Amino acid sequence: MRARVWVALTAVYIAWGSTYLAIRFAVETIPPFLMAGVRFLVSAVILFIWRRSAGDALPTARQWRAAIVVGVLLLLGGNGLLSWSEQYVPSGVAALIVGSSPLWMVLMNAVRPGGLRPDLLTILGVLVGLVGTAILVGGPGSPGGSLATLPLGVAAVLAASVFWSLGSVVSHSADMPASASLSTSIQMFAGAAALFLVGAWTGEWARLSPAAVSTRSFLALGYLIVFGSLIGFVAYGWLLRNAPLSLVSTYAYVNPVVAILLGAWIGGEQLNARVVLAAAVIIGSVILINASRRGRDAQNARAAAKLGRSAT
């Protein structure tokens, strides 16, 4: 089992860490919202047929609604905006900003009704993460230009992080389908439909020219379907059921490192001292937040064990 856990974890590290560069290549000649819509529609069909043939039961009407809402938040608000932003923002920078999603999740959990109030270590992690984001996107020498020259791209990545975090928080408390893979397929159907609608609204259908799609963009789209949406999501869903959450959550600070290295190695993206410093600060903030979460989980486990002994 231990070997299977590390194989699945490595798949998530590489698959999701490499999708940022693949998105950048795909949107070179494919309009971003339509590209993401095709990616998730194809993935949804494959996942849905697979899980239904395996015997997974259809969700209830309430579970359909919850999965659709989560899918729109994650895949239109999160991945759609990320895909659009990578027309202007280097993939490594985008990965670092999205890697700060745990900061937004902490804040959302703190303000929602019945949410979990952060402890001092978590608050410190949030503050450190915000400092890291400011180092990354602000001031002269920033990768790809300063915040003043890339306002829409940076704003889109930040908004994508917020939407992804909101979708994750909603999915945690919503009545979701019992099968994680079937639930993911429904989310992908909903996200694809929303992405196609936004693509129509922004005029992407009129700009789409199949003859102009480059081989690199086409291969990148295929990579996103197979490795990003199918292998990555399936491995992640399996890990959530078979590995400690503290171990699974390490993807949040491994993916940006993979994205930065691939962006510099294959994509020719700038890798300077500012990027390295910001990466260290942001990843450190996520480690602090995860350490706080592990501490709370251990404390709750000890309290439950103590209560169980006293009951007997």
C-alpha positions as CSV (number, residue, x, y, z in Angstrom):
1,M,0.0,0.0,0.0
2,R,2.8,2.4,0.8
3,A,4.3,2.0,-2.6
4,R,0.9,2.7,-4.3
5,V,0.5,5.8,-2.2
6,W,3.8,7.2,-3.4
7,V,3.1,6.3,-7.0
8,A,-0.2,8.1,-6.8
9,L,1.4,11.1,-5.0
10,T,4.2,11.3,-7.6
11,A,1.5,11.3,-10.3
12,V,-0.2,14.2,-8.6
13,Y,3.1,16.1,-8.1
14,I,4.1,15.8,-11.8
15,A,0.7,15.8,-13.5
16,W,-0.7,18.9,-11.7
17,G,2.7,20.6,-11.5
18,S,3.2,20.3,-15.3
19,T,-0.3,21.4,-16.3
20,Y,0.6,25.1,-15.9
21,L,3.1,24.9,-18.7
22,A,0.8,22.7,-20.8
23,I,-2.0,25.4,-20.4
24,R,0.4,28.1,-21.6
25,F,1.3,26.1,-24.7
26,A,-2.4,25.2,-25.3
27,V,-3.6,28.8,-25.2
28,E,-1.0,29.9,-27.7
29,T,-3.4,29.1,-30.6
30,I,-6.6,27.9,-28.9
31,P,-8.9,30.4,-27.2
32,P,-8.5,29.8,-23.4
33,F,-12.2,29.2,-22.3
34,L,-12.9,26.9,-25.3
35,M,-9.6,25.0,-24.7
36,A,-10.6,24.4,-21.1
37,G,-14.2,23.5,-22.1
38,V,-13.0,20.9,-24.5
39,R,-10.5,19.5,-22.0
40,F,-13.2,19.0,-19.3
41,L,-15.9,17.8,-21.7
42,V,-13.8,15.0,-23.0
43,S,-12.5,14.1,-19.5
44,A,-16.1,14.2,-18.2
45,V,-17.4,11.7,-20.8
46,I,-14.6,9.3,-20.2
47,L,-14.9,9.4,-16.4
48,F,-18.7,9.2,-16.4
49,I,-18.8,6.2,-18.7
50,W,-16.1,4.5,-16.7
51,R,-17.7,4.9,-13.3
52,R,-21.2,4.1,-14.5
53,S,-19.9,0.9,-16.1
54,A,-18.1,0.1,-12.8
55,G,-21.5,0.2,-11.1
56,D,-21.5,3.7,-9.4
57,A,-25.0,4.8,-8.6
58,L,-26.4,8.0,-10.1
59,P,-26.5,10.9,-7.6
60,T,-29.6,12.3,-6.1
61,A,-31.0,15.6,-7.5
62,R,-29.5,17.4,-4.5
63,Q,-26.1,15.9,-5.1
64,W,-26.4,16.8,-8.8
65,R,-27.0,20.5,-7.9
66,A,-24.1,20.5,-5.4
67,A,-21.7,19.0,-7.9
68,I,-22.8,21.5,-10.6
69,V,-22.2,24.4,-8.3
70,V,-18.8,23.1,-7.3
71,G,-17.9,22.4,-10.9
72,V,-18.7,25.9,-12.0
73,L,-16.7,27.4,-9.2
74,L,-13.6,25.2,-9.7
75,L,-13.5,24.8,-13.4
76,L,-14.9,28.0,-14.8
77,G,-13.9,30.4,-11.9
78,G,-10.7,28.5,-11.1
79,N,-9.3,26.8,-14.1
80,G,-11.0,29.0,-16.7
81,L,-9.6,32.2,-15.3
82,L,-6.2,30.5,-14.9
83,S,-6.2,29.4,-18.5
84,W,-7.1,33.0,-19.6
85,S,-4.4,34.5,-17.5
86,E,-1.6,32.4,-18.9
87,Q,-1.9,34.4,-22.1
88,Y,-0.1,37.1,-20.1
89,V,1.4,35.6,-17.0
90,P,4.3,33.0,-17.0
91,S,3.2,29.5,-16.0
92,G,5.6,29.4,-13.0
93,V,4.3,32.6,-11.6
94,A,0.7,31.5,-12.1
95,A,1.4,28.2,-10.3
96,L,2.9,30.1,-7.3
97,I,-0.1,32.4,-7.0
98,V,-2.5,29.4,-7.2
99,G,-0.3,27.6,-4.7
100,S,-1.4,30.2,-2.2
101,S,-5.0,28.8,-2.3
102,P,-4.7,27.4,1.2
103,L,-4.5,31.0,2.5
104,W,-7.9,31.8,1.0
105,M,-9.4,28.6,2.3
106,V,-8.3,29.5,5.8
107,L,-9.9,32.9,5.5
108,M,-13.1,31.5,4.0
109,N,-13.4,28.9,6.7
110,A,-12.9,31.6,9.3
111,V,-15.8,33.8,8.1
112,R,-18.4,31.2,7.1
113,P,-21.1,30.3,9.6
114,G,-19.8,27.6,12.0
115,G,-16.4,27.9,10.4
116,L,-13.1,27.1,12.0
117,R,-11.3,30.1,13.6
118,P,-7.6,30.2,12.7
119,D,-4.9,29.8,15.5
120,L,-1.8,31.9,15.7
121,L,0.3,29.6,13.5
122,T,-2.3,29.7,10.8
123,I,-2.6,33.5,11.0
124,L,1.2,33.7,10.7
125,G,1.1,31.4,7.7
126,V,-1.5,33.6,6.0
127,L,0.5,36.7,6.6
128,V,3.7,35.1,5.3
129,G,1.8,33.9,2.2
130,L,0.5,37.4,1.5
131,V,4.1,38.8,1.8
132,G,5.3,36.1,-0.6
133,T,2.6,37.0,-3.2
134,A,3.5,40.7,-2.9
135,I,7.2,39.9,-3.5
136,L,6.3,37.8,-6.5
137,V,4.0,40.2,-8.4
138,G,5.1,43.7,-7.2
139,G,7.9,46.0,-8.0
140,P,10.7,46.1,-10.6
141,G,12.3,42.9,-11.6
142,S,9.1,40.8,-11.3
143,P,9.0,37.9,-13.6
144,G,7.2,38.8,-16.8
145,G,6.9,42.4,-15.7
146,S,5.6,44.3,-12.8
147,L,2.1,44.4,-11.5
148,A,1.6,47.7,-13.3
149,T,2.2,46.1,-16.7
150,L,0.3,42.9,-16.1
151,P,-2.8,44.0,-14.0
152,L,-5.4,41.8,-15.7
153,G,-3.3,38.7,-15.8
154,V,-2.3,38.9,-12.2
155,A,-5.8,39.8,-11.1
156,A,-7.2,36.8,-13.1
157,V,-4.8,34.4,-11.4
158,L,-5.7,35.8,-7.9
159,A,-9.4,35.5,-8.8
160,A,-8.9,32.0,-10.0
161,S,-7.3,31.1,-6.6
162,V,-10.2,32.6,-4.8
163,F,-12.8,30.7,-6.9
164,W,-10.9,27.4,-6.6
165,S,-10.7,27.9,-2.8
166,L,-14.4,28.7,-2.6
167,G,-15.3,25.7,-4.6
168,S,-13.1,23.5,-2.4
169,V,-14.7,24.9,0.8
170,V,-18.3,24.4,-0.6
171,S,-17.5,20.9,-1.7
172,H,-16.3,20.0,1.8
173,S,-19.6,20.7,3.4
174,A,-22.0,20.0,0.5
175,D,-24.0,16.8,-0.1
176,M,-21.7,15.5,-2.9
177,P,-22.1,12.1,-4.8
178,A,-20.6,9.2,-2.9
179,S,-18.3,8.3,-5.8
180,A,-15.5,10.8,-6.0
181,S,-14.8,10.1,-9.7
182,L,-18.4,10.2,-10.7
183,S,-18.7,13.5,-8.8
184,T,-15.7,14.8,-10.6
185,S,-17.2,13.9,-14.0
186,I,-20.4,15.8,-13.1
187,Q,-18.3,18.8,-12.1
188,M,-16.5,18.6,-15.4
189,F,-19.7,18.5,-17.4
190,A,-21.0,21.6,-15.5
191,G,-17.6,23.4,-15.8
192,A,-17.4,22.6,-19.6
193,A,-20.9,23.9,-20.2
194,A,-20.1,27.2,-18.3
195,L,-16.7,27.5,-20.1
196,F,-18.4,27.2,-23.5
197,L,-21.0,29.8,-22.6
198,V,-18.3,32.3,-21.5
199,G,-16.3,31.5,-24.6
200,A,-19.4,32.4,-26.7
201,W,-19.9,35.5,-24.7
202,T,-16.3,36.7,-25.1
203,G,-16.3,36.0,-28.9
204,E,-14.0,33.0,-28.7
205,W,-16.1,30.9,-31.1
206,A,-15.6,33.5,-33.8
207,R,-11.9,33.6,-33.2
208,L,-11.4,29.9,-33.2
209,S,-9.6,28.6,-36.3
210,P,-8.9,24.9,-36.3
211,A,-6.4,25.3,-39.2
212,A,-4.5,27.8,-37.0
213,V,-4.1,25.4,-34.0
214,S,-0.5,24.5,-33.8
215,T,0.8,21.0,-33.1
216,R,2.2,22.1,-29.8
217,S,-1.2,23.5,-28.7
218,F,-3.0,20.3,-29.8
219,L,-0.5,18.0,-28.0
220,A,-0.7,20.2,-24.9
221,L,-4.5,19.9,-24.9
222,G,-4.2,16.1,-25.2
223,Y,-1.7,16.2,-22.3
224,L,-4.1,18.2,-20.1
225,I,-7.0,15.7,-20.8
226,V,-4.9,12.6,-20.1
227,F,-2.5,13.7,-17.4
228,G,-4.1,16.7,-15.8
229,S,-7.8,15.8,-15.8
230,L,-7.8,12.0,-15.8
231,I,-4.6,10.7,-14.1
232,G,-4.2,13.7,-11.8
233,F,-7.8,13.8,-10.6
234,V,-8.2,10.1,-10.3
235,A,-4.9,9.7,-8.3
236,Y,-5.9,12.6,-6.1
237,G,-9.3,11.1,-5.4
238,W,-7.7,7.8,-4.5
239,L,-5.2,9.4,-2.2
240,L,-7.9,11.2,-0.3
241,R,-9.3,7.8,0.7
242,N,-6.0,5.9,1.3
243,A,-3.4,8.4,2.5
244,P,-3.1,10.8,5.4
245,L,-4.4,14.2,4.5
246,S,-1.2,15.9,5.7
247,L,0.7,13.9,3.1
248,V,-1.8,14.5,0.3
249,S,-1.8,18.2,1.0
250,T,1.9,18.4,0.2
251,Y,0.9,18.8,-3.5
252,A,0.1,22.5,-2.7
253,Y,3.8,23.3,-2.3
254,V,5.3,20.7,-4.6
255,N,3.3,21.7,-7.7
256,P,4.6,25.3,-7.9
257,V,8.2,24.0,-7.7
258,V,7.6,21.6,-10.5
259,A,5.8,24.3,-12.6
260,I,8.7,26.8,-12.0
261,L,11.4,24.3,-13.0
262,L,9.5,23.1,-16.1
263,G,8.7,26.7,-17.1
264,A,12.4,27.7,-16.9
265,W,13.7,24.5,-18.5
266,I,11.2,23.9,-21.3
267,G,9.2,27.1,-21.6
268,G,12.2,29.5,-21.4
269,E,10.5,31.5,-18.6
270,Q,12.5,33.8,-16.4
271,L,13.9,32.4,-13.2
272,N,15.5,35.1,-11.0
273,A,16.2,35.7,-7.4
274,R,12.8,37.4,-6.9
275,V,11.0,34.2,-8.1
276,V,13.1,32.0,-5.9
277,L,12.6,34.2,-2.8
278,A,8.8,34.4,-3.4
279,A,8.6,30.7,-4.0
280,A,10.4,30.0,-0.7
281,V,8.1,32.4,1.2
282,I,4.8,31.2,-0.3
283,I,5.7,27.5,0.1
284,G,6.8,28.2,3.7
285,S,3.4,29.8,4.4
286,V,1.6,26.7,3.1
287,I,3.8,24.5,5.3
288,L,2.9,26.6,8.3
289,I,-0.8,26.3,7.6
290,N,-0.5,22.5,7.1
291,A,1.5,22.2,10.3
292,S,-1.2,24.0,12.2
293,R,-3.9,21.7,10.6
294,R,-1.9,18.6,11.6
295,G,-1.6,19.9,15.1
296,R,-5.4,20.5,15.4
297,D,-6.1,17.0,13.9
298,A,-3.8,15.3,16.4
299,Q,-5.3,17.3,19.2
300,N,-8.8,16.3,18.1
301,A,-7.8,12.7,17.8
302,R,-6.4,12.6,21.3
303,A,-9.5,14.3,22.6
304,A,-11.7,11.7,20.9
305,A,-9.6,8.8,22.2
306,K,-9.8,10.2,25.7
307,L,-13.5,10.5,25.4
308,G,-13.8,7.0,24.2
309,R,-11.8,5.6,27.1
310,S,-13.9,7.6,29.6
311,A,-17.1,6.2,28.0
312,T,-15.9,2.7,28.6
